[in-house]
Amino acid sequence: MRKVREFLKRQSFLKGSAVLLIMVLVTKIIGLAYKIPLTSMLGGSGMSCYSGAFAVFTPVFAFAAGGIPSTMSRLVSQQLASCRYYNALKIKKAAMLIFGLMSLALSVGLILLSGTLAENAVHIPKAQYALIAVALSLFPAAMMNVQRGWAEGMESMTPTAVSEIAETVFKLIFGLLGAYLVLDYANKSFESYHGCFGIYCSDSRAAVLTAVPYAAAASALGVSLASFFACIFLFIINRRRSHSIAAELKAYSLPLNLRFITASKQIAKYALPASVTAVAATLSSMADLLTITPGLNKAFSANPQLFVFLSSYGYSSEDRASFVYGSYTGLALTIFGLAPTFTAMLGKSILPSLTCAYTENDRSEIKKSVSSLLLLSSAISIPCGLGIFVFSKELLNLFFSGSTAEIIVSQKPLSILGIAVIFMGIAMPCMSALSACNKQVSALFITISATLLKLALNMLLIPLDSVNISGAALSTVISQAVMCMAAVASLVKGTGCGWKALKSIFVTFLPSFLCVCTAILTQQLLVSRLDGVFLRFGVVISVLNSAIICLFSYLLLCISPKNQILSIFSKKISKNT
């Protein structure tokens, strides 16, 4: 038994965390390299089909595959720690069969219901093609998650990281290539017979608008192909790795004593709660999907002149709602989600140390971990959120310079979402910390309550012609604020840290304020004098300059982000700070 445990400890938490950190950074960069040109090619109309299809698909994926890695990791590590390698293999085979059949059934169901879902949920009938295309990715994604969970159960994060990067690279290649080929075909068809996909087009712009739903479907098909090839790639990696470790584990393993039925019950026991939690995390995008387009149609009925400028870009009054929805999800939400993704890594990084401290009832370590978490998450999210609030137009021009109409539509909602970044950036790692402290039910209740609040506010605000699409952003701010306050309160109360832990949030206010003021002054005094392409990238200068001032502010206030970051990854450093 000791030999197996020694094997499981070969990859330390530090190394695993570093691997995942690098993976997230790389995949985010590649993801932007995919999303930005895709948005430019598809425009608001095409992105409404693409985003709508994924908004329907994401909860289904979360239910079918979202809880697989954590479930597999937990069950496999338990069996290996008990020297039951053959039991772990039985669990892996059972998971492959269970989740394989489930994902195939759900894929078929999505394909059969794609027309109904596109018309009644997405409110864009032509989104059916994109929904069919992305539904094909469910089976390889589920199989890939089983393999990732198997590797993570052996305390190796490398296969997960490598496969994530490979999948993102394949998505970049196949997704962009598919959309490009369809749009290129549309342009050639227009040049040949002034038509596209059997429809007469008065000009090339009309041909592109006709083709973008099919281009969105081609890009979604590229995502499915990426999942398929990444799945094969991960199988090869795990197979090679299995050959090198199987003999060592088998030598110390006890005989198989786990039946298939028992293994299936264990999988269901842990997978169901994890899947429910994963589905709850996707409900916010589903609330937008169900309410934005119908709400905008009501707003347009009350004020026909709303977004009337879109007619000069070739969009009819019937297409306005889908265009605005696609612009909001494709541009505003893309930028909005960047900062919370990085703060979420803090929650993942602190999970092991906080779980250990909570289990051992180490009050001092718990308080230090929670304080560090709150400090770092607020230190990232507050300046980022304020920066997005102030520089929404500049950021949109930086990333999506060729999408003029989409930028006009997205500028005000993105500015409002900047405030939501602050609350979401703090709430997400706190929700992970709640799970570490056995407060999963509280985290689930908070998530569902915030989503229901957002749904109600969307239905109330978006139909108002004076608010329209900004209502979706306002509802996000309010719901995330409620989630943030509830999550922080539950974490502070549940861990017994006391309200003094909130000091970690308040001390970041002054550096964040100085950071934003520096960015504004830099933009006004220096960047405003630039011309052409330099003006577009001037916001980068402002951001870098403000980041330097923010760092110096922390040092002058004796708040050392370096030590706080290291304290999360190193218990030794944490005790000495």
NORFEN-V610577 format. One record per helix or strand of 2 or more residues. SS is the DSSP state (H for helix, E for strand). FROM is the first residue (numbers start at 1). LEN is the number of residues. If there is no record, write none. Layout:
SS,FROM,LEN + SS,FROM,LEN
This chain:
H,2,7 + H,13,54 + H,68,14 + H,85,28 + H,114,7 + H,127,9 + H,137,17 + H,158,36 + E,195,2 + E,199,2 + H,204,48 + H,260,22 + H,283,20 + H,308,6 + H,317,43 + H,363,28 + H,392,8 + H,404,33 + H,440,22 + H,470,26 + H,499,8 + H,508,18 + H,527,3 + H,533,4 + H,538,19 + H,561,9 + H,571,6
